[in-house]
Amino acid sequence: MQQAEHCLTVGATLGEGPIWVDDALWFVDIKQQRIYRHDPAAGTLDHWAAPEMVGWVVPAARGGFVAGLKSGPHHFDPATGGFARLADVDAHLPANRLNDACVDGQGRIWFGTMDNDEAALSGRLFRWAAGRVEPTSADVVCITNGPAISPDDSILYHVDTLGKVILAHPMLADGTLGPATEFARFGDADGHPDGAICDAEGGVWVGFFGGWAARRYAPDGTMTDEVRFPVSNITKIALGGPDGRTAYATTARQGLSEGQLAEQVQAGDIFTFRVTVPAKPLHRAQI
């Protein structure tokens, strides 16, 4: 069993959405409304203030990023720090926010919504394609996570965090999702499955909120790797570095008592470990 190493002091309330883009690690602190960029080679950490809670950033083909703000996707330009609205999502559900996302090989963005109070069954999985945001056929849940997409774009993994299950949807070339099958289910001792990604062999890495661990599952659902952390709330993994085999994990302070925070002084920081299977190719959103 591998142990993660401390990499970067951030103290994020709810660190999330790590992604390796152009030799740097990008991630967000949802609750503090910040976007971060860490350059490991230079040892720098830059950040930008977002106008709303921000669940994720993904690189855009036209340059800059698409940022998942509370109200919907925005184009984010790091050079100016500016945000431009691209679409509204769940305007009729003011308690909802965007939570997690990924980009497929055709440049479509797949993202989920959730009740910010983590109580109502109001979270849905959406697809952004050709400038339009459309809900998918995936079931409504309280907290959506992932999604993660296999390297050949044939499977979409959707995490129901409070249901403690990862579902696998077959995905057609036009973005249609087939009926879900259960990929993995977890017990109370595991914590809650959080953000998920796929690696170059189709393995699924998932962080466990309250579980002190991140795990990799082979495409057949067999657990192949487990990495333990000195903090409990592991939110998501990104694979990067020069060879795509360095993992970076975001973590969170949210939900921890004063006593727990005193014991987990590195909660909310970035951790790292090495993996055998590298990252799959980076895709940029077609906007």
N, C-alpha and C positions, 0 to 999 in steps of 0.2 A: 504494500500500500504506500503510495507516494504522499509526500507532504508538500503543500504549497509554501512558497517563500514570499515574504513581504517585499513589495516592489516600490510602492509609491504611497506617500501619506496624502490623503484627501479628506477623510472624515465626512464622506458623503452621507446625507440623510437616507437617500435611496439611490445609490449608484446603479446604473443600468446601461444597457445598449452598447457594450464595447464592440468596436469594429476596427480592423486594421486597414488603413487607407494610406497609400503613398508613403510608406516607411514611418508611419506614426499611428499611435493608438488614440482613437476618438471614443468618448463615452459621455454620459450625461448624469447629472444629479436631478432626478425628476422633481423632487420637492423644493430644492433650492433654485430651480429654474436656471441651471447652468449647463453649458456645453464645454467639454474639456478636450484638449489635444495634448498628448504626451509624446515627446520625441525621445526615445530611450538613448539613442546615440548622443544626442546633445545634452541629455539630462534636463530638458525643459518641460514645464507644465504651463500651458496657456488656457485661459477660459473666457467665455463670452456669456453675457446675461441674456436669457430668453424672456420674451414678454409674457409667457404663460408657462405652466408646467410642460416639460418637454420629455417625451418618452423615448425618443430615438433620433438618430441621424443616419442617413445612408447617402453615399456619394451620388451626385447627379451627372449625367452624361454631358450636360452643357457647362459643367463647372459648378463648384460649390456643393451644397448638400440639400437634400430634402429633410426637413426636421418635422417630427411628429409632435406638434404642439397640442395643447388640450382641445382646441377647437377644430383642428384639422391639419393637414400637411401644409407646410410653408417652405418656400425656397430660402435657404440660409447662405449668405455670402460671408465667409470668415474675414475677407479683406476689409469689409466695411462694418461687419457686425449686424447687417440689416436682415430683416425677415419680410418676405412677401407672400401673402396668402395665396394658396393654390386651390383649396377646396374647403368647404365646411363639412363636418362630420357630426352626426348626433346633435344637431342644434336644438332638437326637441327634448334632449336629455342633458340638462345643464350640469348634473352631477357626474357625468361621464368624462373620461379623458382617454387619449391614445396611450398605449402601453408598450408594445414591442413590435418589431418589424424585420423583414428581410426582403431581398431583391432576387428574382429568378433570372434565368438565362435570357429571357426576352426583355428584361428591364422593367418588368411589372413589380410594383411594391405590394407586398402582402403585410397587413398590419391588423392588430386587434384593438378593441376598446374595452373599457372596464368601468365599473362604478368606483369612483375615487374613495368612497367610504368602505369599499370591499364588503358590501351587504346585498345590493340588488342584483338580480339576474338580468343585467342589461348589457353585458359584454358580447360583442360580435366580431367575427373575422371579416375583414374587407380586402378588396383587391383594387389597386390603382392601375389603370391601363388606358392609354390613349387619352390622357387628360380627364378621365372619369373615375370616380370612386363608386364602387358597387359592393353591396353586401354579398357574401358567399352563402352557400347552403349549410355551412357548419352550424352546429347547435349554439343557441344562446347560453352563455355561462356568466358567472360573476367576474372572474379574473381570467382574461385570455393571456397566454404567453407563447413563446416562440413568435411566430411560426418559424419552422426550419424546413428547408427544401433540399431534397437529395441532389447529388451532382448532375444527374441526368434529367432533372425537372419532372420526374415521374411520380414522386411522393411528396406530399406536404404533411409535416408533423405539426399538430396543434395541441398545445398544452392547456388543460383545464386545471389551473393551479389548486383551487379549493376542492375540486373533485379528485385530486391526486392521481391523474391519469394523463398519459400522452396518447393521442389518437393519430392514426395514419390515414390520410385520404389519398387515393389514386388521383393523379392530376393529368388531364389531357392537355394537348398542345394549345388549345384555345383558352386555357385557364379554368375550365370546368372541373369541379371537384366531384369525385365519386363518393359513395357511402363510406363512412369511417369504420375502421377496425381498431381494436385496442392494441396498442403497441407495447405499453408498459403501464402497470398500476403499482401504487406505492402505499405503504402502511404508515401509521402514525410515527414510528421510530425514524422514518426516512426524512421527515420534514415535508415541505411543499415543493413540488417541482416548479421551477421558475423558468428563466430564459433558456432557449435551446438553439443549437446550431448543428449543421452537418459538416463533416470533414470530407476529404477527397475520396475516401472509400465508402461514403454513405453512412458512417458511424454518427450517432447522435450524442452530442455532449449536452448535459443539462446541469444547471446549478440548483442547489436545494436550499430554499429559504427555511431557516431553522434546522437545517440538517448537517451543518458543519462540513459539507462535502460537495464535490462535483463528480459526476460519473459519465462514462462513455458506454453506449449500448451499440452493439453491432446491428446491422439491418434486420437480423432475425430476432432482435429484442434481448439477446444475451448480454449481460454486463461484462465488459472487457477490462475496464479501468475504473479505479476509484482514487480520488485525491482528497485528502483531509486538510482542513484549514484550522487555524487558531481562533477563528471567528465563526459565528453560527449562520449568518445570513448571506449565502452565496447566491447572487442574482443571475449572472450570465457569464459565458466564456467567449473570448475571441481568440483565434489562432493567427499568429503573425510572426514578425521577425524576418530576418533575411531568408530563412529556409522554410517559413510557414509552420514551424514546429515549436514555437514558443507560445504557450497559452497565457492569456491575461484574464483575470477574473475580477469583476466588480462585486462589491459587497455593500451592506447597508447597516445603518444604525437604527433605522426605524423599528419600533416595536420592542426595543430593548429597555429594560428598567435601568435606573441609576446604578444599581448593584451589578447588573450584567455589563453595563458599559465600563464600569471600573475593572471588571475582569477581562473584558474584550477591548483593550485600549486601541486596537488596530481596526475595529469595526468601521466600515465605510471606506476603507483603503483599497488599493489595487494589489493583487497577489499574482504570482507567476509560477509556472512549472513547465517542464518539457514534455512533449508528446512524441509518439512514434509516427503517427499518420498526420501528414501536413494538412493545411487549410485547402479547401477547394478554391477555384478561381474567383476573384472578386467581380461582381456584376454591378453596373451603375444604372441608376434609375433613368428611364427614358422620358425625360421631361424637357 
